[in-house]
Amino acid sequence: MSYPKKVRLVEVGPRDGLQNEQATISLGQRQQLIEMLCAAGSKHIEVGSFVSPKWVPQMAGTDALFASLNRQPGVTYSALTPNIIGLEAALAAGADEVAVFAAASESFSQKNINCSIDDSLNRFLPVIEKAKEAGIKIRGYVSCVLGCPYEGAISPQQVSRVASDLWDLGVEEVSLGDTIGVGTPLATAKLLETVSKQVPLAHLAVHFHDTYGMAIANIHQALSMGIATVDAAVAGLGGCPYAKGASGNVASEDVVYLLNGLGIDHGIDLEKLCTAGNFISQLLGRSSASKVAKARHCQ
């Protein structure tokens, strides 16, 4: 096995984690969570998304959130931008990086964003071009890479096609998302072997949900193959409204514990991360989904 010497943890809790929550989280509370994550050493944080509050009410006010942040040097503050209107708002807010999202499943694409995979990619082209003109980085998410709630298993070749199309459009990183958390290490290995033939390994990230408790095992598999960017959400926040039974993202605390055990540099203070997870979990009225937090009595 050849582990990376350093791993970049992309903290998606403030966006992907909170966007499906039922409880109302104020802008001030969202800001406090982000600043606690910064204090813990997080260097890449998804602040929010520039989408219509009609569809994602929890992300309302992301422009005001960006304006109120006490930004720290060396931290990338990113945002999800599904279209050119969202991108323009993100640029105006001063986002350091933006992201677009596609699916490896036709059915999921239709349910989630009301269009086919090819149509979604066509919509992203002007977003990617304008982001490049503005000189900011852009990443592309691919959801349902190891399974779809409507179609079942998704072939690595189908994922590779979508990832390759995003790469050809000009994204600088492709994040592969196991949206419903059904992946296993063997399936993860086959996926990465296939996709890395089209998109360089150094430009791939993994994004696992923990529905079946396999997220950490899958991340370990990805690390052993050289993946050096991992998405995670503090306290295991998140879920998927279109995937019945899908639990939250893998907990950032659990990923950090794994990285510590493997001797891989990541720059995050586990105790402070647990504190941030405790803070947001209390606001949501539940205990942290992080097994590490529970074991360390941080919740």
Residue pairs with C-beta under 8 A, 6 or more apart in sequence:
1 224
2 224
2 225
2 226
3 223
3 224
3 226
3 262
3 264
4 223
4 226
4 227
4 228
4 264
5 264
5 265
6 228
6 264
6 265
6 266
7 223
7 228
7 229
7 230
7 259
7 264
7 265
7 266
8 43
8 44
8 228
8 229
8 230
8 266
9 42
9 43
9 44
9 230
9 231
9 232
9 252
9 255
9 256
9 259
9 266
9 268
10 44
10 45
10 46
10 78
10 175
10 205
10 229
10 230
10 231
10 232
11 37
11 42
11 44
11 45
11 46
11 232
11 233
11 234
11 252
12 46
12 207
12 231
12 232
12 233
12 238
12 249
13 33
13 37
13 46
13 232
13 233
13 234
13 235
13 237
13 238
13 249
13 252
13 280
14 30
14 33
14 34
14 37
14 45
14 46
14 47
14 48
15 46
15 47
15 48
15 49
15 59
15 79
15 80
16 46
16 231
16 233
16 237
16 238
16 249
17 233
17 234
17 235
17 237
17 238
17 248
17 249
18 25
18 30
18 58
18 59
18 237
18 238
18 280
19 49
19 56
19 58
19 59
19 238
20 58
20 238
20 239
20 240
20 241
21 58
21 237
21 284
23 283
23 284
23 285
24 58
25 58
25 280
25 283
25 284
27 61
27 64
27 65
27 68
29 280
29 283
30 48
30 65
31 65
31 68
31 69
32 279
33 234
33 276
33 279
33 280
34 45
34 47
34 65
34 69
34 77
35 69
35 70
36 272
36 275
36 276
36 279
37 45
37 234
37 273
37 276
38 45
38 72
38 75
39 272
39 276
40 268
40 269
40 272
40 273
40 275
40 276
41 266
41 267
41 268
41 269
41 272
41 273
42 75
42 252
42 268
42 273
43 74
43 75
43 76
43 267
44 75
44 76
44 78
44 97
45 75
45 76
45 77
45 78
46 78
46 79
46 80
46 99
47 62
47 65
47 66
47 69
47 77
47 78
47 79
47 95
48 59
48 62
48 65
48 66
48 79
48 80
49 56
49 59
49 62
49 79
49 80
49 81
49 82
49 86
50 59
50 62
50 63
50 79
50 80
50 81
50 82
50 85
50 86
50 87
50 89
50 90
50 93
51 59
51 80
51 82
51 86
53 59
53 60
53 61
62 79
62 89
62 93
63 89
63 92
63 93
66 77
66 79
66 93
66 94
66 95
67 93
69 77
71 77
76 96
76 97
76 137
77 94
77 95
77 96
77 97
78 95
78 96
78 97
78 98
78 99
78 139
79 86
79 90
79 93
79 95
79 97
79 98
79 99
80 86
80 98
80 99
80 100
80 101
81 87
81 89
81 90
81 95
81 98
81 99
81 100
81 127
81 131
82 100
82 101
82 113
82 123
83 123
83 127
84 126
84 127
84 130
86 127
87 98
87 127
87 130
87 131
88 130
90 98
91 130
91 131
91 134
91 136
95 136
96 136
96 137
97 136
97 137
97 138
97 139
98 127
98 131
98 136
98 137
98 138
98 139
99 138
99 139
99 140
99 141
99 175
100 124
100 127
100 128
100 138
100 139
100 140
100 141
100 166
100 171
101 113
101 140
101 141
101 142
101 143
102 109
102 117
102 120
102 121
102 124
102 140
102 141
102 142
102 143
102 162
102 165
102 166
103 109
103 112
103 113
103 117
103 120
103 142
103 143
103 144
103 148
103 162
104 117
104 142
104 143
104 144
104 145
104 148
104 154
104 158
104 159
104 162
105 143
105 144
105 148
105 150
105 151
105 154
105 158
106 116
106 117
106 151
107 148
107 150
107 151
108 143
108 144
108 148
108 149
108 150
108 151
108 179
108 242
109 115
109 116
109 117
109 120
110 116
111 150
111 242
112 143
112 242
113 120
115 123
117 162
121 162
121 165
121 166
121 169
124 140
124 166
124 169
125 169
127 138
128 138
128 169
128 170
128 171
129 170
131 137
131 138
132 138
132 170
137 172
137 173
138 170
138 171
138 172
139 171
139 172
139 173
139 174
139 175
139 205
140 163
140 166
140 167
140 169
140 171
140 173
140 174
140 175
141 174
141 175
141 177
141 207
142 159
142 162
142 163
142 166
142 174
142 175
142 176
142 177
143 177
143 179
144 151
144 154
144 177
144 179
144 180
145 154
145 159
145 176
145 177
145 178
145 179
145 183
145 191
146 154
146 178
146 182
146 183
146 187
146 188
146 191
147 153
147 154
147 178
147 179
147 180
147 182
147 183
148 154
148 179
148 180
149 180
149 240
149 242
149 243
149 244
149 246
156 190
156 191
156 193
156 194
156 195
157 194
159 176
159 191
159 194
159 195
160 194
160 195
160 197
160 198
163 174
163 176
163 195
163 198
163 199
163 204
164 195
164 198
164 199
166 174
167 174
167 198
167 199
167 203
172 203
173 203
173 204
173 205
173 229
174 195
174 199
174 203
174 204
174 205
175 204
175 205
175 206
175 207
175 229
175 231
176 191
176 192
176 195
176 204
176 205
176 206
176 207
177 207
177 208
177 209
177 231
178 206
178 207
178 208
178 209
178 215
178 218
179 209
179 240
179 243
179 246
180 209
180 211
180 240
180 243
180 245
180 246
181 208
181 209
181 210
181 211
181 212
181 214
181 215
181 246
181 247
182 211
182 212
182 214
183 191
183 208
183 214
183 218
184 214
184 217
184 218
185 214
185 217
185 218
185 220
185 221
188 206
188 218
188 221
188 222
189 221
189 225
192 201
192 204
192 206
192 221
192 222
192 225
192 227
193 225
195 204
196 204
196 225
201 225
201 226
201 227
202 228
204 227
204 229
205 227
205 229
205 230
205 231
206 218
206 219
206 222
206 227
206 229
206 230
206 231
207 230
207 231
207 249
208 214
208 215
208 218
208 219
208 231
208 249
208 250
209 215
209 238
209 239
209 240
209 246
209 247
209 248
209 249
209 250
210 216
210 236
210 247
210 248
210 249
210 250
210 251
210 289
211 245
211 246
211 247
215 249
215 250
215 254
216 250
216 254
216 255
216 258
219 230
219 250
219 255
219 258
220 258
220 262
222 230
223 230
223 262
223 264
230 255
231 249
232 249
232 250
232 251
232 252
232 254
232 255
233 248
233 249
233 250
233 251
233 252
234 251
234 252
234 253
234 273
234 276
234 277
234 280
234 290
235 251
235 252
235 253
235 276
235 277
235 278
235 280
235 281
235 288
235 289
235 290
235 293
236 247
236 248
236 249
236 250
236 251
236 254
236 288
236 289
236 290
237 248
237 249
237 280
237 289
238 248
238 249
239 246
239 247
239 248
240 246
247 289
248 289
251 277
251 288
251 289
251 290
251 291
251 292
251 293
252 268
252 273
252 277
252 290
253 270
253 273
253 274
253 277
253 288
253 290
253 292
253 293
253 298
254 290
254 291
254 292
256 266
256 268
256 270
256 273
256 292
257 270
257 292
259 265
259 266
260 270
270 292
271 298
274 288
274 290
274 292
274 293
274 296
274 298
275 298
277 288
277 290
277 293
277 298
277 299
278 288
278 293
278 298
278 299
281 287
281 288
281 299
287 294
287 299
288 294
288 298
288 299
290 298
290 299
292 298
293 299
